[in-house]
Amino acid sequence: MLTGKVAVVTGGSRGIGRAVAITLAQAGADVAIFYAGNRAAAEQTIAEIEKAGRKGLALQVDVSMAEQVESAMKEVMASFGRIDILVNNAGITRDNLLMRMKEEEWDQVIDTNLKGVFLCTKAVTRTMMKQRSGRIINISSVVGVMGNPGQANYVAAKAGVIGLTKTTAKELASRGITVNAVAPGFIETDMTAVLEEDLKQQMLGAIPLGRFGSAQDVAEAVKFLASDASAYITGQTIHVDGGMVTS
Amino acid sequence: MADTLERVRKIIVDRLNVDPSEVTLEAGIKEDLGADSLDVVDLIMELEDEFEMSIEDEDAEKITTVGDIVEYINKNK
């Protein structure tokens, strides 16, 4: 399905990013992952990619830093020679009620979750434009559509990602590059493991399919959007949330 | 000069799908040759590869005609 393709997955060491990286590798792609700091986790992901018979490359990158992003993309090009798929998944949370939210908490989340998408996208457009093909998949969130108390920064960033997706899609469509977002609902990962039990139960009640999602549920949607099968889809947000948001 | 124009012309004809005779030094890249802003970015990238040079964004913004391109390349290569 993705044989001969090269993918870059940001935030690829853990959670949804890891599942995406491994799933793309199993579909035939060589995969470079960007990770923030957890080298051991990144190496585990690489081991899984290699187990799938593909090449893996782990690079420590702060996606909010333009220079780091640019040099990392160059390294991917040097190793793999092309970039067909970019999955902008790297994200952090700094939850707080708006009235208590510190400026740093706002800035950190916007920088990583929104600016990071801009920088990584910008850094691959040249390559993809020359190739006259490319797939960019941005990981948004159900809360970017619905809003969520205590996550003003995260929600603003994730809603921003949807707008960025639509605009990038329109700018790059004529060059054979598609850009779509995936908006996961409540997915069981390290990021959501820290939430309180009663909150989890309350959220479960809001999910029509009656279960939390897995990282694999998200990875399957990303794999579809990364493949040739989705060639006529661009600028869209695919909700992978058990039916929480219906449009 | 002539050689540069020929190489530039080939790229423009290829990228913008225009007739070689339209690609004169006076021709405006957007106005006369019908390039949109993304085409211009594309063209600049091609030129950078062809002439093995890098064209800064500030300089690229000043380029409006085919003659501007040829002049820029001859001056900077």
Interface residues (C-beta under 8 A of the other chain):
Chain A: R126 M129 K130 E171 S174 R175
Chain B: L38 V41 D42 M45
